[in-house]
Amino acid sequence: MMKQATPDFLIEKANYNKPVVVVYDAPSDTHFGEIVELKAQGRVCLFAHYKNWMNGKTLRLTATNFGCGGCGTWFFGVQGRNRESYISFLTDDEGLKANHELMGEWFDNAKRYQPAHDSIFVGPYHADSVAFAKTFTFFVNPDQLSIFIAAANYFAAPSLPDPVKVQFGSGCSELLPHLSEITHPQATIGSTDLAMRKYLPPDMMAFTVNKPMFDNFCRLDDTSFLNKPFLEGLKKARGGALI
């Protein structure tokens, strides 16, 4: 039997009606349909392209054209300011840690992604380019989030780390470096960065998974919780659907 390419049963049962947004590490000439790019001198957050993703467009990023400094740091390892300036900005200007020492410790240990190719693409799922896929993100409402958390735990062994994490960091860091080196099935609840929340609908959260977790999602079938009374009861309470 051919392995299922997408988690169709999960998507159907969760009433998920948006594109699955994928981060691809791929050569610049890889075909993704309509491509959009950030302005060369701009500092625009990549999440400003949320509507483009929902409309089937793919954002292309490079080590010289990545938008804001956070994305440059976490996606490409390109740091536009020195360590002390970064720590001062995040602590004093943004108020994200209690003091410079705590912020410095976090900054020094935060993962940076190092691309294997000349471009990183962020956009809808393309089956013919899935070999370049690094993470898969579902933009979900609270009811759907509960379903995806249950789905992430369905095949999880107690001996492995918690399959769902919430980690401190920028919205872009939650999309890629937090998961890029993990080989077991892993998910993270993202879009918790206050700076990028304005680009999403107020009831929307990002649920990002790595390839092993995405493959687990594809294995879910009608013997799972997706076909049991608790989910049907939730849908009934919401008028029949979760959207």
N, C-alpha and C positions, 0 to 999 in steps of 0.2 A: 504494500500500500504506500502511495506517495505521501510524504510528510506534509501536513497542512502548513501553508505559508503564512497565514494570518490567523489570529485568534477569533474566528468568525462567531463561534458559539458564545464566547464571552461578550463580544461586541453587541451581538443581538440581544442577549439576556439583560445586559446593562443599559439597553436603549442608547448606546453610544452612537452619536450621529455626526461626529467630527472626524477630520483626518487624523490619523496617527502621525505625529510629527517626529521625524527621524533625524538624528545627527549622523552625517556621513563624513568619513575621512577619505577623500577621493581625489583623483587627478582632475585638474580644472576643466578638461574636455569631456568629463562624464556627462551623459545626457540625463537631465532632470526636468525636462519640459521648460516652462517659463522661469527664467532666472532673474532675480532682482539683486542689487548690490547696494551697500552703504556708500555714502559720499566719502571720497578719499580723505577729506579733512574734517569730517563730522565726528561727533561723539555720541551718536545715537545708540541707544540700547537695542540689542538684537530683538527684544520682545516687542519693539515698536512694529515689527513685521508679523505680529500675531494674525492680523486680518489677512495679510498676504498668504500665510500658511493655510488659513481656513479657506482661502479661495484657490488653493492648488498651486501656489507659487513657491519657489525655493530660493532661500537666501544663500548667497555665496560669500564666504569670508576668507581672507588670506592674512598672512603675517604682516602685510603692509596696509591692509584695508579691513579693519575689524570693529570699527565703531568706538565704543568706550574703552577706557584703559583696563577695566576689569576683564572684559572679554579678551583683550590682548594678552593679559597676564595669564588667565586660566586656560584659554584655548591654545595659545601659541607660545607661552613662556616669554612673551615680549613685555618687559616692564618699563613703562614710560617715565617713571620717577624712582628715586632711590628708596631704599627700605625705610629709612626714618621718615621721609616725606609721606610715604604710603601709610605708615603707622599713625602719623600725626593726623592725616586726613581722615582716616577711618575712625580714630578715637576722638579727636577734638572737634572736627567739623561735622562728622556724621554721628558721633556718640554711640558707636556700636559695641564698645567694650568699656569696662570700668576704668582701665588705665592702660598706659603704653606697654607695660610688661605683659599683660594678658594678650593684648592685640599682637605684640611681637611674637609671642609663643605660637599663637594661632597662625599668623602669617608665615612663619618659618616652617610650619608643619603642613600647611594647606597644599593639596596636590595641584600640580600644573600638568596640563596635557601637552604632549609633544607629538604633533601630527606626523604621520608617515608619508603624506602626500602634500601637494602644494595648496590644497584648498580644503576647507571644511564647509559642507553644505548643510543647511537646516531647512527641512521642508517635508512635504507629505511622503508617505511610504511609496517606494517604487520597487516592485518585485525584481526588476532586472538589475538593480543596483544594490540589492540587499547585502551583497558580499562586503560592501564598504560601510555598512551600518554599524554604529557603535552603541547608540542608545535609542530607545523608542519612548515617546512621551504621549500620554493620554491626558487631555485637558478635560477635567471631570468636575461635576458638581458634588456637594457633600454626600448625597445618596450613592452616587456612582463611586465616589472615593471609598466608601465602606465596602462596596463590592470588589473593587480592585485590591484592597488590603486583604480581604478574605481569599481572593484568588492567588495572591502572592504567598499566602501561608498554606495553601492547599497541599502542596507537595513538600513542604519544608520539614526537614529533619531537625529535631531538638539539638543535635550535635553541631549544627551549622550556626553561624551568626544570625541574629534577627533578620528575617528577609525584607523587612521594611524599616528604613531609617529616615530620620529628619535631621539634616546636618546644617550647621551655620555656614552661610556663605552667600555670594551673589547668586542671582537667578541663573546666570549662565554657568556658574560652577556647578550648580545642581543639575544641569543638563548633561554634563560630560565628565569632567575629571573625577567627580565623586564615585563614578562607576567604572571608569575606563580600564582599570587594572584588576577588577574583581572577576574571578573565574566561576564562582558559584552563583546561582540565581539570586539576584539582588534588585531591590527597588528602593527609590527614594521619593519622599513627598517634597515637591519643589514649589517654586513660585512663592516662597516665603520672604523674599527680599522686598522690603518696603519701596525701594527705588524703582522696581519694575512692576509692581502690582497695578499701577495705573493703566497699564497697557492691556490688562485682562478684564473681563467682566467680573463684577464683585463677588460672584458666587463660584468662581472657577479656580481650581487648583491644578497643578501639574503633578502627574504620577509618572515617573520616569523609571524605566527598567533596562537592564542590560540584555544581551542576546540570550543567555541561558534562561532568564526569567521569561522573556518573550516566548521562547520555545515551550516553556511550561504552560503559558497561557494558551498556546495552540493545542495543548493536550486536554484541556478541560472539556468535559462532555456532559451528557444528560444524567450521569450518575452522581454528579457533584451538587454542591449547594445551589448552583445556578438553576436547577430544576426541582427545587424543594419549596415547601410552603412559606418559609420565612421571607424569601424574596418576593413571592407572589403576594404575600400580605402587605409588604412595603409598597409594591406597585398599586395595589388596590387602595391603600391609604393616600396615595398621590394621584388618584383619579385614573389609574390604569397604566401610567408610564412615568419614567423618572426624568423627563425633560420638560 
